[in-house]
Amino acid sequence: MKTNFSEAQLADPGIQRANEILRSCVHCGFCTATCPTYQVLGDELDSPRGRIYLIKDMLENDRPADAKTVKHIDRCLSCLACMSTCPSGVHYMHLVDHARAHIEKTYKRPFFERVLRNTLAAILPYPGRFRIALLGAKIARPFMSLVSEPRLRAMLEMAPKQIPPVSRNDDPQTFAANGETKMRVALMTGCAQKALNTDINDATIRLLTRLGCEVVVAEGAGCCGALVHHMGREDESHRFAAANIKAWTASKFDAVVINTSGCGTTVKDYGHMFRNDRLAEEAADVSAKAMDISELLLQIGVPAQAPENLRIAYHSACSLQHGQQIKSAPKTLLKDAGFEVVEPKESHLCCGSAGTYNLMQPKISGELKARKISTLEAKDPDVIAAGNIGCMMQIGSGTTVPVVHTVELLDWATGGQKPKALG
C-alpha cells in the first residue's frame, strides 16, 4: 500500500510504525474471510482491510477522528484473526492500537459513552472496586427489565450468580516448590480474574509448585493494562504496565507466567509499548520471559492422568491462538493427560468477549456468543475448557455445559482438587 506521510509526521515513532504496517498491506482481502465482524455485518468497513483504509486516511491527513471512523474502529474486537490469515505479515494489532490512541486524543464521544468508558476504566482493572460493582449488579439484576439501554443491561448480566470470596493466594508472597526447585517464576494474578474466578490462580499455584516451581506473587504487580489499552487510554495502560515491569524486574525470575491469555498478549508486547522509554530494556526482558501457562507446562512436562473419562470441547481464545500464536499446546496437554479433546467448527472465530467489547457492543457480541456456543455444544461435550477468563464468562453465560480453565483440569489430573464447576 502506498503511503504519503511527511517527514515531519514520520518523526513520530507511532506514525513511523503505522507507516511500516500500512506499506506491508497488499489489499489481498484474505483477512475478510476470518474477520468475525465482517462475517456478522458484511460491511467492508467492518473488515480489517476496510479499517486499514480508514486509519490510513485519518493518520495521513493528520486529522481528528470522525464519527464514521470511530464507529468502525470501535466495532473491531482486536481478535487478531486477520494476523493469523494475512500472507503479508501486516501487524494489525499495532496499527489499530495506535488508531485507538489517536481517537482517544482527538475525538469527543457523546456524554453517555464518555461516562460509560470512564466508569469501566475506573472499575474493571481494580479487583476491590470490581467486586463492589459485581455485588451492585447482582442486587440490581431483578430489575433488569426496567433497563432499556443495552450496554447497561450487558453490565448487569455480567455479574456471576456467586461472587467468590477473596483468595489470599493472590496476596504478594512466595510459594515453595514441592521437592527440588526447578524454576522460579512470577505469577501474574491479574485484575478482573481475581474478582470473577479465584479458582484459576489457586489451581495454577498448586500445579506449578507440584511440578517443582517456586511461585512468586510479586509486590506491586497488578492489571496488565490491556483493558484500558484497548480503549486507547495509553497513559493509563502504560502506568499499569510500568508497575508490572518494575515488580517483575526487582527480582530474578526464569519466567513470568500468565494464565489469562488476553493479559499475555499485552505483556508480551511490553517491549514494543516501551521501545522509546527509559524502561525499554526492562520491558523487553519481561516480554521475553512472559509465557502462557500452557507454554510453560509443555516445556517442563506434566505427568498427568485424567481421573475421569471426559469429553472436553476446547475453546481456543483469540488472544492465545492469534495474539500469541499458541494453537496446540493446551490441547496437547489435555490429550496427554488422558482427556478426550474435541474442537468446534469455526474455532478461529471470536466468542465476542474481547475485554470490554461484550459490554460496549452487546448486539454484535451476543451474535458471536450464540454462534460460538452452538458450535461448542454441537460436539456434545462434558466440559468446555478455555484459557481466558473473558471467554469463560462469555460462553458460560449462555450454556449449561460446565466451563473451566485448562489449568484446573490439569491440576485435577495431577492430584489436585476436582474443578468446582464439575460438582
GIJOFEN-V578622 format. One record per residue. N is the residue number from 0. RES is the residue in one small letter. PHI is phi in whole degrees, -180 to 180 (* if undefined). NEAR is the number of other C-alpha atoms within 12 Angstrom. Layout:
# GIJOFEN-V578622
n: <N | N>
res: <RES | RES>
phi: <PHI | PHI>
near: <NEAR | NEAR>
This chain:
# GIJOFEN-V578622
n: <0 | 1 | 2 | 3 | 4 | 5 | 6 | 7 | 8 | 9 | 10 | 11 | 12 | 13 | 14 | 15 | 16 | 17 | 18 | 19 | 20 | 21 | 22 | 23 | 24 | 25 | 26 | 27 | 28 | 29 | 30 | 31 | 32 | 33 | 34 | 35 | 36 | 37 | 38 | 39 | 40 | 41 | 42 | 43 | 44 | 45 | 46 | 47 | 48 | 49 | 50 | 51 | 52 | 53 | 54 | 55 | 56 | 57 | 58 | 59 | 60 | 61 | 62 | 63 | 64 | 65 | 66 | 67 | 68 | 69 | 70 | 71 | 72 | 73 | 74 | 75 | 76 | 77 | 78 | 79 | 80 | 81 | 82 | 83 | 84 | 85 | 86 | 87 | 88 | 89 | 90 | 91 | 92 | 93 | 94 | 95 | 96 | 97 | 98 | 99 | 100 | 101 | 102 | 103 | 104 | 105 | 106 | 107 | 108 | 109 | 110 | 111 | 112 | 113 | 114 | 115 | 116 | 117 | 118 | 119 | 120 | 121 | 122 | 123 | 124 | 125 | 126 | 127 | 128 | 129 | 130 | 131 | 132 | 133 | 134 | 135 | 136 | 137 | 138 | 139 | 140 | 141 | 142 | 143 | 144 | 145 | 146 | 147 | 148 | 149 | 150 | 151 | 152 | 153 | 154 | 155 | 156 | 157 | 158 | 159 | 160 | 161 | 162 | 163 | 164 | 165 | 166 | 167 | 168 | 169 | 170 | 171 | 172 | 173 | 174 | 175 | 176 | 177 | 178 | 179 | 180 | 181 | 182 | 183 | 184 | 185 | 186 | 187 | 188 | 189 | 190 | 191 | 192 | 193 | 194 | 195 | 196 | 197 | 198 | 199 | 200 | 201 | 202 | 203 | 204 | 205 | 206 | 207 | 208 | 209 | 210 | 211 | 212 | 213 | 214 | 215 | 216 | 217 | 218 | 219 | 220 | 221 | 222 | 223 | 224 | 225 | 226 | 227 | 228 | 229 | 230 | 231 | 232 | 233 | 234 | 235 | 236 | 237 | 238 | 239 | 240 | 241 | 242 | 243 | 244 | 245 | 246 | 247 | 248 | 249 | 250 | 251 | 252 | 253 | 254 | 255 | 256 | 257 | 258 | 259 | 260 | 261 | 262 | 263 | 264 | 265 | 266 | 267 | 268 | 269 | 270 | 271 | 272 | 273 | 274 | 275 | 276 | 277 | 278 | 279 | 280 | 281 | 282 | 283 | 284 | 285 | 286 | 287 | 288 | 289 | 290 | 291 | 292 | 293 | 294 | 295 | 296 | 297 | 298 | 299 | 300 | 301 | 302 | 303 | 304 | 305 | 306 | 307 | 308 | 309 | 310 | 311 | 312 | 313 | 314 | 315 | 316 | 317 | 318 | 319 | 320 | 321 | 322 | 323 | 324 | 325 | 326 | 327 | 328 | 329 | 330 | 331 | 332 | 333 | 334 | 335 | 336 | 337 | 338 | 339 | 340 | 341 | 342 | 343 | 344 | 345 | 346 | 347 | 348 | 349 | 350 | 351 | 352 | 353 | 354 | 355 | 356 | 357 | 358 | 359 | 360 | 361 | 362 | 363 | 364 | 365 | 366 | 367 | 368 | 369 | 370 | 371 | 372 | 373 | 374 | 375 | 376 | 377 | 378 | 379 | 380 | 381 | 382 | 383 | 384 | 385 | 386 | 387 | 388 | 389 | 390 | 391 | 392 | 393 | 394 | 395 | 396 | 397 | 398 | 399 | 400 | 401 | 402 | 403 | 404 | 405 | 406 | 407 | 408 | 409 | 410 | 411 | 412 | 413 | 414 | 415 | 416 | 417 | 418 | 419 | 420 | 421 | 422>
res: <m | k | t | n | f | s | e | a | q | l | a | d | p | g | i | q | r | a | n | e | i | l | r | s | c | v | h | c | g | f | c | t | a | t | c | p | t | y | q | v | l | g | d | e | l | d | s | p | r | g | r | i | y | l | i | k | d | m | l | e | n | d | r | p | a | d | a | k | t | v | k | h | i | d | r | c | l | s | c | l | a | c | m | s | t | c | p | s | g | v | h | y | m | h | l | v | d | h | a | r | a | h | i | e | k | t | y | k | r | p | f | f | e | r | v | l | r | n | t | l | a | a | i | l | p | y | p | g | r | f | r | i | a | l | l | g | a | k | i | a | r | p | f | m | s | l | v | s | e | p | r | l | r | a | m | l | e | m | a | p | k | q | i | p | p | v | s | r | n | d | d | p | q | t | f | a | a | n | g | e | t | k | m | r | v | a | l | m | t | g | c | a | q | k | a | l | n | t | d | i | n | d | a | t | i | r | l | l | t | r | l | g | c | e | v | v | v | a | e | g | a | g | c | c | g | a | l | v | h | h | m | g | r | e | d | e | s | h | r | f | a | a | a | n | i | k | a | w | t | a | s | k | f | d | a | v | v | i | n | t | s | g | c | g | t | t | v | k | d | y | g | h | m | f | r | n | d | r | l | a | e | e | a | a | d | v | s | a | k | a | m | d | i | s | e | l | l | l | q | i | g | v | p | a | q | a | p | e | n | l | r | i | a | y | h | s | a | c | s | l | q | h | g | q | q | i | k | s | a | p | k | t | l | l | k | d | a | g | f | e | v | v | e | p | k | e | s | h | l | c | c | g | s | a | g | t | y | n | l | m | q | p | k | i | s | g | e | l | k | a | r | k | i | s | t | l | e | a | k | d | p | d | v | i | a | a | g | n | i | g | c | m | m | q | i | g | s | g | t | t | v | p | v | v | h | t | v | e | l | l | d | w | a | t | g | g | q | k | p | k | a | l | g>
phi: <* | -79 | -124 | -136 | -78 | -78 | -61 | -65 | -64 | -69 | -72 | -80 | -57 | -67 | -68 | -59 | -67 | -60 | -62 | -60 | -69 | -59 | -68 | -82 | -79 | -112 | 64 | -66 | 83 | -58 | -64 | -67 | -72 | -119 | -82 | -60 | -70 | -69 | -62 | -81 | -99 | 67 | -105 | -55 | -74 | -104 | -119 | -57 | -62 | -64 | -67 | -61 | -63 | -63 | -65 | -58 | -62 | -66 | -75 | -61 | -87 | 48 | -114 | -62 | -64 | -109 | -60 | -63 | -62 | -60 | -58 | -77 | -70 | -62 | -76 | -75 | -80 | 57 | -74 | 69 | -60 | -62 | -72 | -72 | -88 | -62 | -78 | -102 | 72 | -68 | -87 | -59 | -58 | -65 | -70 | -70 | -63 | -66 | -63 | -66 | -65 | -64 | -61 | -60 | -83 | -117 | -119 | -96 | -75 | -57 | -53 | -61 | -67 | -62 | -62 | -62 | -68 | -64 | -65 | -61 | -66 | -86 | -115 | -58 | -75 | -116 | -54 | -63 | -64 | -65 | -61 | -64 | -65 | -64 | -64 | -62 | -65 | -64 | -67 | -81 | -56 | -59 | -102 | -63 | -63 | -86 | -97 | -93 | -69 | -61 | -72 | -69 | -62 | -63 | -69 | -68 | -70 | -68 | -63 | -70 | -62 | -122 | -92 | -66 | -67 | -60 | -97 | -72 | -66 | -83 | -73 | -58 | -176 | -122 | -108 | -71 | -71 | -79 | 78 | -67 | -82 | -95 | -149 | -119 | -127 | -95 | -104 | -81 | -89 | 79 | -130 | -60 | -60 | -68 | -96 | -89 | -157 | -80 | -66 | -67 | -66 | -59 | -66 | -62 | -64 | -59 | -66 | -66 | -66 | -62 | -93 | 95 | -102 | -83 | -112 | -116 | -96 | -76 | -63 | 95 | -83 | -158 | -58 | -73 | 101 | -62 | -59 | -84 | -59 | -77 | -93 | 86 | -89 | -60 | -60 | -66 | -64 | -71 | -66 | -61 | -64 | -62 | -62 | -67 | -59 | -65 | -66 | -87 | -105 | -73 | -140 | -92 | -131 | -79 | -159 | -108 | -96 | -129 | -110 | -125 | -65 | -61 | -69 | -59 | -61 | -73 | -62 | -68 | -102 | -56 | -58 | -72 | -59 | -109 | -61 | -112 | -112 | -65 | -92 | -55 | -66 | -65 | -64 | -64 | -65 | -63 | -60 | -67 | -92 | -68 | -141 | -66 | -56 | -68 | -62 | -65 | -63 | -66 | -70 | -90 | 86 | -126 | -76 | -116 | -143 | -58 | -69 | -138 | -81 | -119 | -95 | -109 | -88 | -92 | -98 | -88 | -61 | -58 | -64 | -89 | -78 | -102 | -68 | -114 | 58 | -104 | -112 | -106 | -54 | -61 | -66 | -62 | -62 | -68 | -66 | -64 | -78 | 105 | -82 | -85 | -116 | -124 | -124 | -76 | -62 | 56 | -64 | -79 | -85 | -70 | -82 | 97 | -76 | 52 | 70 | -97 | -59 | -65 | -91 | -91 | -130 | -62 | -68 | -64 | -59 | -63 | -65 | -68 | -62 | -60 | -65 | -67 | -63 | -60 | -71 | -70 | -67 | -63 | -85 | 50 | -85 | -83 | -144 | -110 | -114 | -150 | -118 | -149 | -60 | -61 | -63 | -60 | -68 | -63 | -70 | -62 | -76 | -129 | -142 | -94 | -72 | -59 | -117 | -132 | -81 | -51 | -67 | -65 | -68 | -72 | -61 | -61 | -73 | -112 | 108 | -83 | -80 | -67 | -54 | -59 | -64 | -91 | 89>
near: <20 | 17 | 27 | 23 | 25 | 16 | 14 | 13 | 20 | 20 | 14 | 18 | 21 | 28 | 34 | 25 | 30 | 38 | 35 | 25 | 30 | 37 | 25 | 24 | 33 | 20 | 23 | 20 | 26 | 24 | 35 | 33 | 27 | 31 | 42 | 40 | 42 | 32 | 24 | 28 | 21 | 16 | 19 | 23 | 29 | 35 | 38 | 47 | 38 | 32 | 42 | 45 | 32 | 32 | 41 | 35 | 25 | 33 | 38 | 28 | 17 | 23 | 19 | 24 | 31 | 25 | 18 | 20 | 32 | 32 | 21 | 33 | 43 | 37 | 40 | 47 | 44 | 46 | 44 | 42 | 40 | 42 | 37 | 32 | 28 | 27 | 17 | 22 | 23 | 35 | 32 | 43 | 39 | 37 | 39 | 47 | 39 | 37 | 46 | 37 | 32 | 33 | 35 | 29 | 20 | 22 | 24 | 18 | 21 | 12 | 10 | 15 | 21 | 17 | 15 | 23 | 28 | 22 | 23 | 30 | 31 | 20 | 25 | 37 | 38 | 30 | 30 | 22 | 21 | 28 | 30 | 20 | 30 | 29 | 26 | 21 | 26 | 23 | 19 | 21 | 24 | 15 | 16 | 21 | 15 | 13 | 17 | 12 | 20 | 22 | 28 | 31 | 27 | 30 | 34 | 31 | 33 | 39 | 34 | 26 | 19 | 18 | 28 | 22 | 18 | 20 | 23 | 18 | 27 | 37 | 24 | 22 | 20 | 22 | 30 | 25 | 23 | 19 | 14 | 14 | 19 | 23 | 30 | 31 | 39 | 44 | 50 | 48 | 49 | 45 | 36 | 44 | 44 | 36 | 36 | 37 | 40 | 34 | 39 | 46 | 43 | 34 | 37 | 47 | 43 | 33 | 41 | 43 | 32 | 34 | 34 | 25 | 35 | 34 | 41 | 39 | 36 | 34 | 24 | 27 | 35 | 39 | 40 | 45 | 42 | 43 | 40 | 37 | 40 | 45 | 41 | 33 | 30 | 30 | 21 | 25 | 32 | 34 | 27 | 34 | 45 | 34 | 28 | 39 | 44 | 27 | 30 | 38 | 29 | 18 | 21 | 22 | 28 | 26 | 34 | 42 | 43 | 46 | 49 | 46 | 48 | 48 | 52 | 45 | 42 | 44 | 49 | 37 | 35 | 40 | 29 | 31 | 40 | 31 | 21 | 17 | 17 | 15 | 25 | 22 | 21 | 31 | 34 | 28 | 28 | 44 | 36 | 25 | 33 | 40 | 38 | 45 | 48 | 42 | 33 | 33 | 38 | 28 | 19 | 19 | 26 | 36 | 23 | 29 | 24 | 29 | 20 | 19 | 19 | 27 | 27 | 37 | 40 | 50 | 48 | 46 | 48 | 44 | 45 | 41 | 37 | 34 | 35 | 36 | 27 | 28 | 29 | 24 | 30 | 44 | 34 | 27 | 37 | 42 | 30 | 25 | 33 | 26 | 33 | 28 | 33 | 30 | 30 | 27 | 21 | 25 | 29 | 34 | 45 | 49 | 46 | 41 | 44 | 46 | 45 | 39 | 38 | 38 | 36 | 35 | 32 | 31 | 24 | 33 | 36 | 31 | 27 | 37 | 34 | 27 | 29 | 39 | 38 | 25 | 29 | 40 | 31 | 20 | 24 | 25 | 30 | 28 | 39 | 45 | 45 | 47 | 45 | 47 | 42 | 41 | 44 | 44 | 36 | 42 | 45 | 36 | 26 | 26 | 26 | 19 | 28 | 32 | 41 | 40 | 49 | 48 | 47 | 42 | 51 | 47 | 39 | 36 | 33 | 31 | 23 | 28 | 24 | 23 | 29 | 20 | 24 | 21 | 11>
